[in-house]
């Protein structure tokens, strides 16, 4: 496999659609792999290293939402959800789960390729470029956050929480997703514990950057960070 080529996993039970999309991706310089059954997806991802997943919601064996939930317990792999369901409930659910994007079927393969490129370009940006002009610096190795060159006095849990929100600005994270990232020992705690940590984190952010409200509450869902 050419190390410079990104691998896109297509999970789709319509062979013709998957074939056409795979051809468009390959013409754009990507490698592609196709899976047509829900039960095969997680094992394949665990054994391989795709760079992005295009995930249909309606699949034989296991539906896409269930696959996505398990995926997020061990991976931050970028995901584009594809669905023929166009009502707002399904769209909201896709975003609540933390999908990077979604497309409604039937879709234009050319448009999907463009979205793939945009997402991969965003997630591959170096940290300094991601935060340019924002006044925010994150040092993962040292577990430090600086706002306007002022270091925040964060607990390990608060750092993980901030870093998770910061990793994908403007993406909405549910409380359950944030719990998974801040407690790595799988302890049993209420998801409202996130609210308490967010409150403390907001107070510390305000002390260093009172002119901006970085962490936004999304009613009934969770939180996001806006740069």
N, C-alpha and C positions, 0 to 999 in steps of 0.2 A: 504493500500500500504506500502511495506517495505521501510523505509526511506533510506536504504542503496542502494536500486536498482535505477538505472537511467532509465528514461522513454524515449523511442525513438519513435517518431511519424513517421510513414511510410505513405506517400501520394503517392498513386499508383493506377491506374485504371485497372491494370492487376491482378485479384484475385490470380492466382496461384503464380505469382512472389512475391506478397506481403505476401502470406502465407508462402512460403519457407523462405523468408528473416526474417519474424517474428519468425519462428522456430529457425533459426540460432542465432538470437539475444537473444532469451530466453535461449537457450543452453549456451550462453556466460554469462548469469546472468543478462540480461537486461529485463525490462518490455517493451512491445511494444503495440502500438495502431495503427490501420489502418484506413485511410480515403480514399475513392475512388472518391471523387467529389471535384472540386476546390472551390466551394462556401462554403464548410463546414470547410475549413482549418482555416482561421483567427478566426472565432467565437470559434472554439474548443481551439485554442492556447490561446486566451484571457481568457477562463474559466478554463484552466488547466495549468500545469507547466511542459511541456516536457523538457528534457535536451538536445535533439538534434533532428533535423528534416531532414529526407531523402525525398527530394522533386523532384518528376517527373515534367518535364517541360510541357509535353503534357497531359492535363487533361480535362475532360468534365466540362463545366460551367465556368471555369476560368483557364488561363494558369499559369504555375509555375513562370514565370518571374514576372507577375503582382502580384501574391501572395507574392513573395519575396520582391518586392518593398514596398508593404504595411507593411509587417512584419518589415522591417528595420526602419519604422517610429516610432516604439514603442518598439522594442526588438532587443537584440544582440544575440538571440538564434543561436547557431552554426547550419549551414546548409550544407548538402551534396546534390548537384544537380545531378539528374540522367536523362540522355537523350539518345535517340537513334540517335540524330543528332551528327555526329562526325566531321563536318567541323570546321575549326578554328574560324570562326566568332562566332558560338554559344559558343565555349569554352572561347573565349575572353570575350564575353558578361557575361558569368557566373562569371568570375573572376572580371570583372569591377564592377559588382553589389555587390561584397564583399562576395561571397560564400566561405566557408572554404575549400571546396573540391568539386570535381565532379567525376562521374563515367559514363562510356559509356555502354549502354545496347546492348547486353546482358552482364551482369556482374556476377562475382563470389560472391555469398553471403558471403563466407568466407573472401574475400578481403574487402567487405563493412564493415563487423564486425571489421576487423583489423583497417580500417580507422576511424570507430566510436570510437574505443578505443583510438587511437592516438590523435584524436581531443579532446575528453573529458579529457584525461590525461593532455594535454597542457593547456586547459582553466581552469583546477582546480588547477594548480600550484600556490602556494603562491607567493606574489609579490617579496619577497626577493629571491626566487629561480628563478623566471623568469629573474631577472636582474643580477644574480650572475656574477661577473667579468666584467660587462658592464660599471661600473662607474655611473650608472643612478639610482636615487632613486626618487620615486613618492609617495607623501603623499596626497591621495585623500581628506581626512578629512580636511587638512589644505590648500589644493590647492597649494602645493609646489612641485617644481621639483629641484633636486640637481644633478649637473653633476660634477664628481670628487670632491664631498663634497662642491661644490660651489652652493649656492642657486641662481636660476635665478629669475630676476625681471620680472615676467610675468603678463600680464593683465588677468582677468577671461576668456576672449575669447581665449587668447593664451594658457592658461592652459588646457581648454577643448579640444582645437585642438591637443595639444601635447599628452594629456592623451588618446584621441581616437586613434591616430596613435600608441601610445605605447601599447594599450590594445591588439593589434594583430600585432606584429612585422612581417614585410615582406608581409602583406596583402595590396593590393592596394585599396585605398579609392577614390571614385570619388569626385569631388568638391561638388556635390549635397549632397552626404552622409555627408561630413564634415560640410557643412552649417547646416544640420539638427541637428548635435550634438553641434555646438558652439552657435547657437542662439535658445534658448528655448521659445522665445516669438513669433515664426513664422512670424517675420518681413520679408518684401519683400526686398531682396537685390540681386545684381548680384552675380553669382557664382565666378566671378573674385575677389570678396572680399576675398576669401580664399587665392588667390595668394599674396595679400598684407599682410595678417596675416602670411603666410608662410615665406615671405621675412623677416619680423620683427623677427619671431621666429628663423630662421636660423642665423640671425645676433647675437642674444643673445646666441644661442648655440655655435657659433663659438668663442665668447668671453670667454666662459668657457671651451670649448673643441675644440680648433682649429685644432687638429690633425685628427679629424673625421668628415665626412659628414653624419649625421644621417638621414636626410630627403631627400629622392630621388624623383625626378620628373619622372613620367611615361607619356611620350608624348601622348597627346590626351585623357588621362584618368584622372589622378589625382596624388596622392602622396602615398608614403609608408615610413615606418621607418625601418631602418636596424640596428640591434644591433651589 
